[in-house]
């Protein structure tokens, strides 16, 4: 290490000044002052390389000349993002998925959105938010069971408290006093996340009709979650479907513009939505 | 005696000075920028053009859009572009990022912003913020790196979805089957629904 030179320097100092505490103090002060620069240099050495590399990118696009420094510079970030071709997911259904993505897109723009906009026009926002809270409260069993299955005791406890408070004080969940007054927030978990928590991989990507992006694991997980959802108990099935559609419509009315905005970021819609979904799920499983 | 001096010197030389509060710097920077943007968004007297110009003026120095552009192509593709392609690509990508950012601002109503502590991740610093909307909470992670004397954002993750990562795989997909010209053409083309209606 570059440690030899300060030692020699000190020896030199001491020979000149002879041994005395005062002189040693001076020596220490001197080294202290110079060493901060050194250690800063040592620590920042890597950063310096990055900066040198960065500066080799001229600040104005017009003056780009060569790729000097690209290598060092990219290595600092490449590790984080990985090689795109290695990240290329196994996607045996891509043909079908693309078609279904287009179908869902049209379904949204031609049917769901106009209806949601009409509904939004008629029903004031306060009402729609209350309905949204009501349906969210009903999904308590899904969240509670999946938190419990993942042994997330605190989250399960919070969910249980939320359900008790919101169903009573919050009048059937139309309001959310647990969050507003007690700052107890929901911990959404589904069976796909439970499986992921125990190491089940996501499998290949599947775009479900109307429901949108999913993968093998999460699609299968819809079945246990279906049975945990109280609305699923409604008979006949047609009524159940009507109630669930209404829930989705109400939700959509609160989020008009989000899909449109998201979509504008896409160069190619299907892989964009696929990657966004998979990254988002990965994060949710990790939490 | 001598040993003691050497010990002390050794400690001084090799113990880096206390962490220079880089996470603190980032926290201050990001909070300041976001607060300024929120002020503009809440100001109902501004017309949209003024507002957008104001926002860009605030955030432009913090975002390293050009680095984002390069990272989105990555080491695999960026060095392969020739000079003209690089210039055109940079210009289009930066424009696109700015437009996309401003458009996200249109979705803002009056949500509260919650800031988490910044965390050092290697040489970089990550800072989480939460946008608490009417019915959910959106997590936004800003990733900073040190650029000269400043901290700059090189990626943003929204609910775990990295902007750079999604661009990388999309661009890789386009370039695997097509050419740089195809990519540039795609970037030139505004989104399929470019005249997005937002009337929340």
HADDOCK unambig.tbl for C-alpha pairs under 7 A between the chains (distance, minus, plus):
assign (segid A and resid 28 and name CA) (segid B and resid 9 and name CA) 6.75 0.50 0.50
assign (segid A and resid 32 and name CA) (segid B and resid 12 and name CA) 6.35 0.50 0.50
assign (segid A and resid 35 and name CA) (segid B and resid 13 and name CA) 5.23 0.50 0.50
assign (segid A and resid 36 and name CA) (segid B and resid 17 and name CA) 6.90 0.50 0.50
assign (segid A and resid 39 and name CA) (segid B and resid 13 and name CA) 6.60 0.50 0.50
assign (segid A and resid 39 and name CA) (segid B and resid 14 and name CA) 6.54 0.50 0.50
assign (segid A and resid 39 and name CA) (segid B and resid 16 and name CA) 5.73 0.50 0.50
assign (segid A and resid 40 and name CA) (segid B and resid 16 and name CA) 6.95 0.50 0.50
assign (segid A and resid 51 and name CA) (segid B and resid 147 and name CA) 6.37 0.50 0.50
assign (segid A and resid 51 and name CA) (segid B and resid 148 and name CA) 6.28 0.50 0.50
assign (segid A and resid 61 and name CA) (segid B and resid 87 and name CA) 5.53 0.50 0.50
assign (segid A and resid 62 and name CA) (segid B and resid 87 and name CA) 6.23 0.50 0.50
assign (segid A and resid 64 and name CA) (segid B and resid 83 and name CA) 6.50 0.50 0.50
assign (segid A and resid 65 and name CA) (segid B and resid 83 and name CA) 6.81 0.50 0.50
assign (segid A and resid 67 and name CA) (segid B and resid 79 and name CA) 6.41 0.50 0.50
assign (segid A and resid 74 and name CA) (segid B and resid 75 and name CA) 6.10 0.50 0.50
assign (segid A and resid 81 and name CA) (segid B and resid 165 and name CA) 6.41 0.50 0.50
assign (segid A and resid 84 and name CA) (segid B and resid 168 and name CA) 6.48 0.50 0.50
assign (segid A and resid 84 and name CA) (segid B and resid 169 and name CA) 5.55 0.50 0.50
assign (segid A and resid 84 and name CA) (segid B and resid 172 and name CA) 6.44 0.50 0.50
assign (segid A and resid 256 and name CA) (segid B and resid 200 and name CA) 7.00 0.50 0.50
assign (segid A and resid 257 and name CA) (segid B and resid 197 and name CA) 6.81 0.50 0.50
assign (segid A and resid 257 and name CA) (segid B and resid 198 and name CA) 5.26 0.50 0.50
assign (segid A and resid 260 and name CA) (segid B and resid 196 and name CA) 6.41 0.50 0.50
assign (segid A and resid 261 and name CA) (segid B and resid 103 and name CA) 6.97 0.50 0.50
assign (segid A and resid 261 and name CA) (segid B and resid 104 and name CA) 6.82 0.50 0.50
assign (segid A and resid 264 and name CA) (segid B and resid 191 and name CA) 5.00 0.50 0.50
assign (segid A and resid 265 and name CA) (segid B and resid 100 and name CA) 6.69 0.50 0.50
assign (segid A and resid 267 and name CA) (segid B and resid 170 and name CA) 6.73 0.50 0.50
assign (segid A and resid 267 and name CA) (segid B and resid 186 and name CA) 6.51 0.50 0.50
assign (segid A and resid 267 and name CA) (segid B and resid 187 and name CA) 6.93 0.50 0.50
assign (segid A and resid 268 and name CA) (segid B and resid 170 and name CA) 6.53 0.50 0.50
assign (segid A and resid 271 and name CA) (segid B and resid 170 and name CA) 6.43 0.50 0.50
assign (segid A and resid 272 and name CA) (segid B and resid 166 and name CA) 6.15 0.50 0.50
assign (segid A and resid 272 and name CA) (segid B and resid 170 and name CA) 6.51 0.50 0.50
assign (segid A and resid 275 and name CA) (segid B and resid 166 and name CA) 6.17 0.50 0.50
assign (segid A and resid 276 and name CA) (segid B and resid 161 and name CA) 5.48 0.50 0.50
assign (segid A and resid 276 and name CA) (segid B and resid 166 and name CA) 6.75 0.50 0.50
assign (segid A and resid 279 and name CA) (segid B and resid 160 and name CA) 5.99 0.50 0.50
assign (segid A and resid 279 and name CA) (segid B and resid 161 and name CA) 5.35 0.50 0.50
assign (segid A and resid 280 and name CA) (segid B and resid 159 and name CA) 6.02 0.50 0.50
assign (segid A and resid 280 and name CA) (segid B and resid 160 and name CA) 4.94 0.50 0.50
assign (segid A and resid 280 and name CA) (segid B and resid 161 and name CA) 5.53 0.50 0.50
assign (segid A and resid 283 and name CA) (segid B and resid 160 and name CA) 5.46 0.50 0.50
